[in-house]
Amino acid sequence: MKNIIFILFLTLLVACKTDSAETYKAITIKEDVTFLADDKLEGRQTGTDGEKAAADYIAKRFEALGLSAKGTKGYFQAFTFKPKTDPHQTVNYTVKDGDSTITGTNVVGYLDNKAAHTIIIGAHYDHLGYGAEGSMYRGKTKKIHNGADDNASGVAVLLSLVDKLKTANKGNNYVFIAFSGEEMGLLGSNYFTKKPSIDLKTANYMINMDMVGRLKQDSTLAVYGVGTSPILKQVVKANNSKFKIIEKESGVGPSDHTSFYNSNIPVLHFFTGQHEDYHKPGDDTEKLNYEGMETISAYIFDIVSDLDDNGKLPFRKTKNESEEVPRFKVGLGVIPDYLFDGKGMRIDGVSEERPAQKAGLQKGDIVIKLGDSLVTDMMSYMRALSVFDTGDKTKVKVKRGDDEVEAEIEF
């Protein structure tokens, strides 16, 4: 812990140093990611010393960037909760002494432009520690899950947006929030919407960044929530000149924007896609596309700038796409490429000792048929998968380059 505090102190000393001959030097996105995803923070699991060190770092960055504190104790908004034993139960934030509880900490900074409305910009900073629930790692040796993409990347882009917005776009105030407890069920963002440090009636819209660190060669960027206000589709399209945008209408998804959508606030969520290091120890700093992150930050800034004089955006309910997802008892053991917009389901990663690997499927294969069902997209793939049970055998057909390959799968 002493090493963490020393590195934190040294980093901030360099970042905040100014004198008559030296102007403020912005910390880069890569430098922020490197600190947050260092082994010394031990994976930033909610309630741990590593999470607290990350929270301290973010608070000092907020202070150095000129944000005022907007938590319940300085920049910090602590929330204490009892972990859920049933994934469908509501989290209990009200606990008694002696209960088995965890304390997480949101970090909240404020930019007051004396405007009528406030934009909320957020990203979660917690991760899985040494492999908490949700880890995809199946090795026997305990390893740190640094979460460079998930979600040091989102926090670093958030901090770069603070730097851009502190001198521009005065049509709204800004609340910047680094959430904890996301990996345990959107707990920090859910708590903020229940105990907000601003009047949520003045909230204009919310922007969320979660896993924005691995922009691929084809520059595919997913933007969720474009249906949550009538103008958002147009703005997302009009300001884009660099990305292949995959739009999703729904304001509901597995990240913190959902908490704000459920509070009737328009949302936009940015995401560069899953990968084979998702929720594994391999999600490290050297694998991130830092130039891509800079480009995403600039794109989000352009969207916010375009909306600066639009007043308060009207909220619109969207279809909850997750309610249409079929339930299934088995899986292939692959990571789908959720940003693939061709015909079929492209495999972005294959898990060891799972059906797909045993059948010889490879990263980059495109599943075009499973059993008797044609696979044209993610939804048809999930429908095809939902008919199988443990022990069932079937044929899978994939496109591999210019060839079609058939293999037998046993679930």
Backbone torsions as a table, in degrees:
resi	resn	phi	psi	omega
1	MET	NA	-35.9	178.2
2	LYS	-61.6	-38.4	178.4
3	ASN	-62.4	-40.2	179.2
4	ILE	-62.2	-47.4	-178.0
5	ILE	-63.0	-39.5	179.8
6	PHE	-63.5	-47.3	179.8
7	ILE	-62.9	-41.6	178.0
8	LEU	-58.9	-47.3	-178.8
9	PHE	-62.8	-44.9	-178.9
10	LEU	-63.8	-44.1	179.8
11	THR	-60.3	-46.3	-176.8
12	LEU	-71.9	-32.0	178.0
13	LEU	-61.9	-44.6	178.2
14	VAL	-66.1	-41.5	-175.6
15	ALA	-67.1	-36.7	-171.1
16	CYS	-96.4	-4.4	-175.5
17	LYS	-66.6	125.7	174.9
18	THR	-140.8	150.4	169.6
19	ASP	-155.0	-175.7	-173.4
20	SER	-63.3	-24.5	-177.2
21	ALA	-100.3	0.4	-173.6
22	GLU	-135.3	127.2	177.2
23	THR	-93.2	165.5	-178.9
24	TYR	-61.0	128.8	177.9
25	LYS	-105.5	119.0	-177.9
26	ALA	-66.8	139.5	172.9
27	ILE	-77.1	137.8	-175.6
28	THR	-80.5	162.4	174.5
29	ILE	-56.9	-42.7	-179.3
30	LYS	-63.5	-39.3	178.8
31	GLU	-64.9	-40.1	177.5
32	ASP	-64.6	-45.7	178.7
33	VAL	-61.2	-43.5	-177.2
34	THR	-59.8	-40.1	177.4
35	PHE	-68.1	-50.2	-173.2
36	LEU	-67.6	-29.8	-176.9
37	ALA	-102.2	19.4	177.4
38	ASP	-75.3	146.6	177.8
39	ASP	-54.3	-30.1	-175.5
40	LYS	-65.2	-19.4	176.4
41	LEU	-89.8	-1.9	170.5
42	GLU	51.5	38.0	172.2
43	GLY	84.2	4.4	170.3
44	ARG	52.2	36.7	178.9
45	GLN	-67.7	140.5	-177.8
46	THR	-53.7	129.2	176.8
47	GLY	91.3	-2.1	-176.9
48	THR	-98.5	168.6	176.1
49	ASP	-61.3	-34.7	178.5
50	GLY	-64.0	-40.0	176.4
51	GLU	-63.6	-42.0	-178.9
52	LYS	-65.1	-39.3	177.2
53	ALA	-64.4	-38.9	176.8
54	ALA	-65.0	-42.0	178.7
55	ALA	-62.0	-42.1	177.8
56	ASP	-61.3	-43.0	179.8
57	TYR	-61.5	-47.4	-178.4
58	ILE	-64.0	-40.0	178.9
59	ALA	-62.7	-42.2	178.2
60	LYS	-66.4	-35.7	176.1
61	ARG	-65.5	-42.6	177.0
62	PHE	-58.5	-45.6	-178.5
63	GLU	-63.0	-45.7	-179.4
64	ALA	-63.9	-29.9	179.6
65	LEU	-83.9	-3.2	174.2
66	GLY	93.6	11.3	176.6
67	LEU	-79.4	143.6	173.2
68	SER	-86.0	156.2	-178.6
69	ALA	-73.2	136.6	-179.5
70	LYS	-136.4	24.3	173.4
71	GLY	-90.2	-165.1	176.7
72	THR	-91.3	-18.7	175.2
73	LYS	-140.1	92.1	-172.8
74	GLY	64.3	-130.3	179.4
75	TYR	-80.7	-8.7	-170.6
76	PHE	-98.0	137.4	171.1
77	GLN	-122.6	97.6	-179.0
78	ALA	-81.5	145.1	174.4
79	PHE	-138.5	133.9	-178.6
80	THR	-109.5	134.9	-174.5
81	PHE	-146.4	158.6	174.0
82	LYS	-100.6	123.1	-178.1
83	PRO	-55.9	144.1	-179.9
84	LYS	-74.6	138.7	172.2
85	THR	-96.8	-19.5	178.4
86	ASP	-120.4	121.7	-176.6
87	PRO	-60.9	-17.6	-178.2
88	HIS	-93.5	-8.8	-177.7
89	GLN	-79.9	159.5	177.1
90	THR	-82.5	136.5	-178.8
91	VAL	-65.4	142.8	179.8
92	ASN	-98.8	104.4	176.6
93	TYR	-83.7	-17.2	-179.1
94	THR	-98.1	108.7	-174.2
95	VAL	-125.2	159.9	179.7
96	LYS	-106.8	158.6	177.1
97	ASP	-57.1	137.8	178.2
98	GLY	96.0	-15.7	177.7
99	ASP	-70.9	155.5	175.9
100	SER	-79.0	94.7	-172.6
101	THR	-122.1	161.8	177.0
102	ILE	-126.4	143.3	175.7
103	THR	-112.4	121.2	173.8
104	GLY	-105.7	166.2	-176.3
105	THR	-138.3	115.9	167.5
106	ASN	-79.9	149.1	176.0
107	VAL	-116.8	122.2	-168.9
108	VAL	-127.2	122.7	176.1
109	GLY	-122.4	156.6	-170.8
110	TYR	-134.6	136.7	173.4
111	LEU	-117.6	108.0	-173.4
112	ASP	-95.6	109.0	176.4
113	ASN	-101.9	13.3	-179.0
114	LYS	58.4	32.4	-178.8
115	ALA	-94.6	166.9	-178.4
116	ALA	-77.3	-27.4	-174.2
117	HIS	-126.6	160.2	-174.1
118	THR	-129.3	131.6	174.3
119	ILE	-93.2	134.8	178.0
120	ILE	-102.6	125.1	177.9
121	ILE	-121.5	122.7	-171.8
122	GLY	-138.3	161.1	174.1
123	ALA	-162.5	139.1	178.3
124	HIS	-83.8	147.8	-179.0
125	TYR	-114.9	-8.6	179.1
126	ASP	-76.2	159.2	173.6
127	HIS	-145.9	-151.1	-165.4
128	LEU	-105.6	11.4	176.3
129	GLY	59.9	-123.8	178.0
130	TYR	-94.3	14.3	178.4
131	GLY	117.6	56.9	179.0
132	ALA	-70.4	-179.5	178.6
133	GLU	-54.0	132.9	-176.0
134	GLY	107.0	-12.3	177.8
135	SER	-65.5	140.7	176.6
136	MET	-98.9	1.9	-178.0
137	TYR	-78.4	131.8	-177.8
138	ARG	-119.1	15.2	178.4
139	GLY	-72.7	162.2	-177.2
140	LYS	-86.3	-22.3	-179.4
141	THR	-92.7	131.3	179.6
142	LYS	-65.4	131.1	-179.0
143	LYS	-135.3	148.5	178.5
144	ILE	-71.6	134.3	173.8
145	HIS	-101.1	99.3	-172.2
146	ASN	-76.7	-22.0	176.2
147	GLY	57.1	50.0	178.4
148	ALA	-63.8	-48.6	175.8
149	ASP	-76.4	-38.9	-175.2
150	ASP	-114.2	86.0	6.1
151	ASN	-143.2	42.1	171.0
152	ALA	-58.1	-31.8	179.8
153	SER	-61.3	-45.5	-179.5
154	GLY	-64.8	-39.2	178.8
155	VAL	-66.5	-41.1	179.4
156	ALA	-63.3	-40.3	176.3
157	VAL	-66.8	-39.0	175.7
158	LEU	-57.4	-47.0	-179.2
159	LEU	-64.3	-35.0	177.2
160	SER	-68.0	-32.2	177.0
161	LEU	-70.3	-35.7	174.1
162	VAL	-57.1	-46.7	-178.3
163	ASP	-60.4	-37.6	-179.8
164	LYS	-75.2	-40.8	-170.3
165	LEU	-84.5	-14.3	-176.2
166	LYS	-67.4	-18.7	179.5
167	THR	-121.8	13.9	-175.5
168	ALA	-142.6	162.4	171.1
169	ASN	55.7	78.5	-175.2
170	LYS	-93.3	10.3	-178.0
171	GLY	-75.7	-12.0	178.5
172	ASN	-140.2	157.5	164.5
173	ASN	-82.9	168.2	179.6
174	TYR	-134.5	132.9	167.8
175	VAL	-111.6	124.2	177.4
176	PHE	-107.2	125.3	-175.3
177	ILE	-128.9	125.0	168.4
178	ALA	-98.6	112.2	-173.4
179	PHE	-87.9	144.6	167.0
180	SER	-105.2	170.9	174.5
181	GLY	71.6	9.8	-179.9
182	GLU	-64.6	-43.4	-176.6
183	GLU	-67.0	-17.6	-179.8
184	MET	-97.8	5.8	176.0
185	GLY	124.6	40.5	177.8
186	LEU	57.6	35.0	-170.1
187	LEU	-69.0	-43.1	-177.9
188	GLY	-66.5	-42.9	179.0
189	SER	-69.9	-38.2	176.6
190	ASN	-61.4	-42.6	179.4
191	TYR	-64.4	-41.9	-179.2
192	PHE	-61.0	-39.7	-179.9
193	THR	-69.4	-23.8	176.6
194	LYS	-84.9	-32.2	-178.4
195	LYS	-129.2	62.6	-173.2
196	PRO	-72.3	148.6	176.3
197	SER	-94.0	3.1	168.9
198	ILE	-127.5	166.4	173.8
199	ASP	-77.4	111.4	-176.8
200	LEU	-63.6	-17.4	176.4
201	LYS	-66.3	-22.3	178.6
202	THR	-91.4	-4.4	-178.6
203	ALA	-66.1	128.7	-178.2
204	ASN	-84.7	-61.8	175.8
205	TYR	-157.6	170.0	-177.9
206	MET	-124.8	135.8	175.1
207	ILE	-115.0	132.9	-178.2
208	ASN	-126.7	138.2	175.3
209	MET	-122.7	119.5	179.6
210	ASP	-140.8	113.1	-176.3
211	MET	64.1	72.9	178.3
212	VAL	-118.2	21.1	-172.1
213	GLY	-99.5	-2.1	-175.2
214	ARG	-127.9	54.3	175.0
215	LEU	-59.2	126.6	-174.9
216	LYS	-84.3	174.3	-176.8
217	GLN	-59.0	-32.8	-179.5
218	ASP	-83.8	3.8	176.1
219	SER	58.6	36.4	177.4
220	THR	-76.9	128.0	179.2
221	LEU	-130.5	124.1	177.0
222	ALA	-87.8	134.7	175.9
223	VAL	-125.7	111.4	-178.1
224	TYR	-97.0	152.1	174.3
225	GLY	91.8	11.1	-175.5
226	VAL	-66.7	-13.7	177.8
227	GLY	-92.3	0.1	-173.1
228	THR	-82.3	-6.0	169.5
229	SER	-153.5	141.4	-172.2
230	PRO	-57.4	-29.2	-174.4
231	ILE	-86.4	-13.7	-167.8
232	LEU	-66.2	-39.7	178.5
233	LYS	-57.6	-45.8	-178.1
234	GLN	-63.1	-43.1	-176.7
235	VAL	-68.8	-41.6	178.6
236	VAL	-60.8	-41.1	-179.4
237	LYS	-74.0	-43.3	-173.3
238	ALA	-66.3	-28.1	-176.7
239	ASN	-96.7	4.1	-176.9
240	ASN	-97.6	125.4	172.1
241	SER	-133.7	-0.4	-171.5
242	LYS	-124.7	-14.9	-171.2
243	PHE	-115.8	154.1	165.2
244	LYS	-93.3	100.8	-171.3
245	ILE	-84.5	129.7	169.5
246	ILE	-105.0	110.5	-176.5
247	GLU	-92.0	140.8	172.0
248	LYS	-127.7	128.5	-177.7
249	GLU	-69.2	-39.4	-166.7
250	SER	-66.4	143.3	173.8
251	GLY	-91.6	2.4	-179.7
252	VAL	-105.6	132.6	178.1
253	GLY	-169.9	176.0	-174.6
254	PRO	-82.8	49.6	175.2
255	SER	-154.1	179.3	-165.2
256	ASP	-68.7	-17.4	177.4
257	HIS	-60.4	-27.6	-179.1
258	THR	-58.6	-39.1	-179.8
259	SER	-60.0	-36.0	-178.2
260	PHE	-82.5	-36.8	173.2
261	TYR	-58.4	-41.4	178.8
262	ASN	-68.6	-10.8	173.6
263	SER	-102.1	19.1	176.5
264	ASN	62.9	40.7	176.9
265	ILE	-116.8	129.4	176.7
266	PRO	-58.7	146.7	-176.0
267	VAL	-137.3	152.5	166.5
268	LEU	-133.2	130.3	-179.6
269	HIS	-122.3	130.6	-175.8
270	PHE	-111.4	138.8	-168.5
271	PHE	-157.9	130.9	-180.0
272	THR	-99.6	5.9	172.3
273	GLY	106.6	156.9	175.9
274	GLN	-79.0	169.7	-177.4
275	HIS	-158.0	174.9	-173.4
276	GLU	-71.8	-10.5	176.0
277	ASP	-96.5	4.6	-178.5
278	TYR	-57.8	125.1	178.7
279	HIS	56.9	34.0	177.2
280	LYS	-130.0	164.3	179.4
281	PRO	-62.4	-17.4	-178.0
282	GLY	-77.1	-1.8	-179.9
283	ASP	-79.6	79.2	-173.3
284	ASP	-117.7	168.5	-169.1
285	THR	-63.0	-34.4	-174.2
286	GLU	-70.5	-10.1	-177.1
287	LYS	-96.6	0.9	-176.3
288	LEU	-88.5	152.9	177.4
289	ASN	-99.7	92.4	-173.6
290	TYR	-71.9	-33.9	175.4
291	GLU	-64.3	-39.6	176.4
292	GLY	-62.2	-39.1	178.8
293	MET	-65.2	-39.4	175.7
294	GLU	-61.0	-40.2	-179.5
295	THR	-67.4	-39.1	177.0
296	ILE	-64.6	-42.7	177.8
297	SER	-59.2	-44.3	179.4
298	ALA	-64.6	-38.6	178.8
299	TYR	-63.9	-46.1	178.7
300	ILE	-63.0	-40.8	177.2
301	PHE	-59.1	-42.0	178.9
302	ASP	-63.5	-38.8	177.6
303	ILE	-63.5	-47.2	179.1
304	VAL	-61.6	-40.4	179.2
305	SER	-63.2	-42.5	-179.8
306	ASP	-62.2	-35.5	-177.8
307	LEU	-87.5	0.8	-170.3
308	ASP	-59.9	-35.5	-176.9
309	ASP	-108.1	22.2	-178.7
310	ASN	-91.9	-0.2	-177.8
311	GLY	69.8	-159.3	-177.8
312	LYS	-79.7	126.4	-178.7
313	LEU	-75.7	136.5	175.4
314	PRO	-71.5	143.7	179.3
315	PHE	-91.3	141.4	177.5
316	ARG	-134.4	131.8	177.3
317	LYS	-69.4	145.7	177.3
318	THR	-123.9	162.1	175.0
319	LYS	-66.0	136.0	176.7
320	ASN	-83.3	99.7	-175.5
321	GLU	-64.4	-25.2	-178.8
322	SER	-69.2	-22.7	178.8
323	GLU	-70.8	-18.8	-178.3
324	GLU	-90.9	-6.3	-176.6
325	VAL	-71.6	124.5	179.0
326	PRO	-65.2	150.4	175.6
327	ARG	-89.2	140.3	178.4
328	PHE	-140.9	153.4	-174.8
329	LYS	-96.8	-14.7	-176.3
330	VAL	-131.2	167.3	176.1
331	GLY	-143.9	160.4	176.7
332	LEU	-76.1	-24.6	-173.4
333	GLY	84.6	42.3	178.8
334	VAL	-129.4	159.6	170.0
335	ILE	-101.4	112.5	179.5
336	PRO	-70.0	150.9	171.6
337	ASP	-87.9	95.9	-174.6
338	TYR	-68.6	-14.4	-179.2
339	LEU	-96.3	-1.0	178.2
340	PHE	-70.1	127.0	-177.9
341	ASP	-116.5	17.2	174.3
342	GLY	-87.9	-169.6	-178.2
343	LYS	-85.8	122.4	-179.7
344	GLY	111.3	-169.2	178.4
345	MET	-122.9	110.7	-177.9
346	ARG	-83.1	136.7	-179.0
347	ILE	-88.5	124.9	-178.8
348	ASP	-101.3	-10.6	178.9
349	GLY	-172.1	150.1	-178.4
350	VAL	-123.8	126.5	-179.7
351	SER	-81.7	142.9	-178.7
352	GLU	-70.4	146.7	176.5
353	GLU	59.7	27.9	176.1
354	ARG	-114.6	167.7	-173.3
355	PRO	-52.9	-41.5	-177.1
356	ALA	-64.0	-44.7	179.9
357	GLN	-64.4	-42.1	-179.8
358	LYS	-64.1	-27.4	178.5
359	ALA	-87.2	-3.2	177.3
360	GLY	88.2	12.4	177.9
361	LEU	-71.1	152.1	-172.9
362	GLN	-130.3	157.8	171.7
363	LYS	-57.5	132.8	-178.7
364	GLY	98.0	-18.5	174.3
365	ASP	-61.8	145.5	177.4
366	ILE	-114.5	113.7	179.5
367	VAL	-72.2	122.8	-179.2
368	ILE	-117.0	-12.9	176.8
369	LYS	-154.8	136.4	177.1
370	LEU	-134.1	115.7	-173.0
371	GLY	63.8	-129.5	179.1
372	ASP	-91.8	0.1	-171.9
373	SER	-101.8	132.5	171.4
374	LEU	-73.1	142.1	178.6
375	VAL	-112.3	114.9	-178.7
376	THR	-111.1	-20.1	-179.7
377	ASP	-161.5	-174.8	-177.8
378	MET	-62.5	-41.1	-176.4
379	MET	-66.2	-42.4	179.3
380	SER	-68.6	-32.2	175.0
381	TYR	-62.5	-45.2	-178.6
382	MET	-68.5	-35.4	176.0
383	ARG	-64.5	-42.0	179.3
384	ALA	-63.7	-39.1	-178.2
385	LEU	-70.1	-30.0	-172.2
386	SER	-67.6	-14.4	-177.1
387	VAL	-87.2	-7.1	-174.2
388	PHE	-99.7	155.8	179.5
389	ASP	-128.1	166.9	178.9
390	THR	-57.8	131.7	-179.6
391	GLY	96.1	-15.5	178.8
392	ASP	-68.0	149.4	174.3
393	LYS	-120.7	145.7	177.6
394	THR	-159.1	175.6	177.5
395	LYS	-100.1	143.2	172.7
396	VAL	-125.2	136.9	178.3
397	LYS	-116.0	129.7	179.9
398	VAL	-126.0	153.5	171.8
399	LYS	-96.8	123.5	-179.5
400	ARG	-123.5	99.9	-172.3
401	GLY	66.3	-124.3	179.4
402	ASP	-93.8	-2.0	-176.0
403	ASP	-102.9	157.0	170.1
404	GLU	-109.5	130.6	-176.7
405	VAL	-121.4	133.7	177.7
406	GLU	-112.4	139.9	179.0
407	ALA	-141.8	160.6	177.5
408	GLU	-97.4	132.7	178.9
409	ILE	-110.9	135.9	170.3
410	GLU	-120.6	119.5	-176.9
411	PHE	-82.0	NA	NA
